[in-house]
Amino acid sequence: MAKADKKAVKEAKVVSSKPLDEQLKEKQEELLIARQGLGTTLQNPHHIKALKKEIARIYTKINATKGDK
């Protein structure tokens, strides 16, 4: 049951009232800022990985809606 709960939470994060294009743009900007960090060290590599996954989910939803048309 724990795996199903985690999956539902991940899906709930992407759901928003904003259009997918705006969500994508915001996440990409957030990823860019996270990658810049301070100096040569990354601030939080786990956060960067989570952002990449969220961007991939948004791309998947965008491609799924294009396929329906």
C-alpha positions in Angstrom: 0.0 0.0 0.0 2.9 2.4 0.7 3.9 2.3 -3.0 0.5 3.2 -4.2 0.3 6.1 -1.7 3.7 7.4 -2.9 2.6 7.3 -6.5 -0.6 9.2 -5.7 1.4 11.9 -4.0 3.8 12.2 -6.9 0.8 12.6 -9.3 -0.8 15.1 -7.1 2.2 17.4 -7.2 2.0 17.8 -10.9 -1.7 18.6 -10.9 -2.3 22.3 -11.0 -4.7 24.9 -12.4 -2.0 26.4 -14.5 -1.5 25.2 -18.1 1.1 22.6 -18.7 3.3 25.0 -20.7 3.5 27.4 -17.8 4.2 24.6 -15.3 7.0 23.4 -17.6 8.6 26.8 -17.8 8.5 27.3 -14.1 10.1 23.9 -13.4 12.8 24.5 -16.0 13.7 27.9 -14.4 13.7 26.3 -11.0 16.1 23.6 -12.3 18.4 26.1 -13.8 18.6 28.0 -10.5 19.2 24.8 -8.6 22.0 23.7 -10.9 23.8 27.0 -10.6 24.3 26.6 -6.9 27.0 28.5 -5.0 30.4 28.0 -6.5 31.3 24.6 -7.7 29.3 22.4 -5.3 25.7 21.5 -5.8 23.4 22.6 -3.1 21.0 19.7 -3.1 21.4 17.0 -5.7 18.2 15.2 -4.6 16.2 18.3 -5.3 17.7 18.5 -8.8 16.7 14.9 -9.4 13.2 15.5 -8.2 12.9 18.5 -10.5 14.0 16.5 -13.5 11.4 13.9 -12.8 8.7 16.5 -12.5 9.7 18.0 -15.8 9.6 14.5 -17.4 6.1 14.0 -16.0 4.9 17.3 -17.5 6.4 16.4 -20.8 4.6 13.1 -20.7 1.3 14.8 -20.1 1.9 17.3 -22.9 2.8 14.5 -25.3 -0.3 12.5 -24.2 -2.6 15.5 -24.9 -1.0 16.0 -28.3 -1.7 12.3 -29.1 -5.4 12.7 -28.3 -5.9 15.4 -30.9 
